[in-house]
Amino acid sequence: MEQLHDTFAIEIAEYEEWQHRSRKNNFFELVYILDGNGFHSVNYVDYPYEENGIFLLPTAKCHQYIIKKPTKFLFVRFTGSYFVSSTNHVDYSCWFSRLNFIMGNHNHLSGELIGDPDDRKQLKRLLDIILYEYNRKDICSSFIIQNTLVSVLAVICRNIQQREWNERTFNDEKFVDLLNFISFNILAPEKLSVKFLANKFHLSETYFSEYFRRNASERFQDYVLKSKLRIAQSRAKFTDSPIQEIALELGFTDSSHLNRMMKSRFGKGMREIRKEMQK
């Protein structure tokens, strides 16, 4: 049985044999293994799973589970079509940015979503709260699930973020904070202007571009564009969102503008990238 909400859907299902899932207008599903074992398979690379495993399942058909022992799954499906102002005190603009960050920075390989053991324990606690409220189904359950999912996304982002920065060394802690801020506000152009960022991080506007280039070894504008294109590439591969919708959400004029930028960086347009994943 599935519990639906504008911004998420939760389902518990038990399979003896994996079934491809029809899921529209969503980014990905978070998969929590309640019981059973087998293999999580991505592009024919298999990774063992067991009880309490936590995985990411994008919409693309390249992901599946090879079930050895009948398995009970908890699916948490995040959607991207209903991020509007709410009276429920959940910041959906923040939620939406984190979904995009995960899509653009997660490697989408087979295996556990969270590498850090402490983060894995924390995520399990949060998913147990969601499971409890799913089964309880009282008047407050949906609200509690909503707010718990905000924390779920934050833990996932932190883990991906730490993995990404551990591969790079920065001497300036302020610069790391600046990169993090850009990553989590990539859909908010008013927060990505030189004037706004210079003021927020106590830098001179005239010095900002030089400061960024010196620390990142690339221009600020190029870094922002690269970040957006990485998200666009991932959404072309792993979601069925319309290309025009992706383009507008990421701040491009239209799908043609996005395609030109994608071809200049990756040598392929959005439709070509999407078709490769559908073969």
C-alpha positions, 0 to 999 in steps of 0.5 A: 500500500502506498501513502501519497503526498504532494512531495513524496510517496511511501510504499512498503512492498515485498517481492520474490522477484524484482519488478520494474517500477512505474514512477512519474515526475520524480527524482529517485527513490530511497530504498530501505531493506526491511528484510531479505537479501540479494544483490543491488545491480547497476549496469550489470555490476552487482553489490550484495544487500541485506537487512537495514541496507540503504540504497538509491534507486533513480528512475532509469531502468539500469537499476534493479534488485536480484532477489535471493531471499524474498525481500521487504522494501520500504520505498520513499519516492521524492517528487519534483513537480509540487515544490510550492509555498506551504503552511507546513513549515517545510522549506521545499525550495531547500528540499528541491535544491538538495534533490538536485545536489544529490542527483548531480553529485551521487555516483549512481553506482551499485552499493550502499548509499551512505559510506560513513558508518555514523551517517548510516546509523543516523539515516537508519534512525530517521527511516525507522521514524518514517516507518513507524509513522507510515504504519501508525497513520494518524492525523500527524503522521504525514507532517512528521514524515515530511519534516523527517524527510528534510533531515534524511536529505540533509544527511545524504547531502552531507555524506556525498559532500564529504566524499566529494571534498575529501578528494580535493584539498582546500587551505581556505575554510571560507572557500569550502563554505562558499562552494557548499553555499553555491551547491545548495543554492544552485537554483536560486540565481539571486543568491549566486550573484557576485554582489550577494556572495561577496557580501555574504562571505565578507569579500570585496566585489572587485576581488571576488572573481580573482579569489574564486579563480585562485582557489578553484583554478577555474572562473566562478561563472564556469563553475556555476555552469558546470554544476548546473550541467552536471545536474542536467546530465544526471536528470537526463540519465536518471529521470523522465522529466521533460527536457524543457522543464529541466532547462527552465528549472536550472535557469536556462532560456529553453531546451535549445539553450541547455542543449547547446551548453551540454554539447559544448561540454559533453559533446552530446545533447540532452536527448542523446544522453537520455537515449544512451541510458534507454538502450 
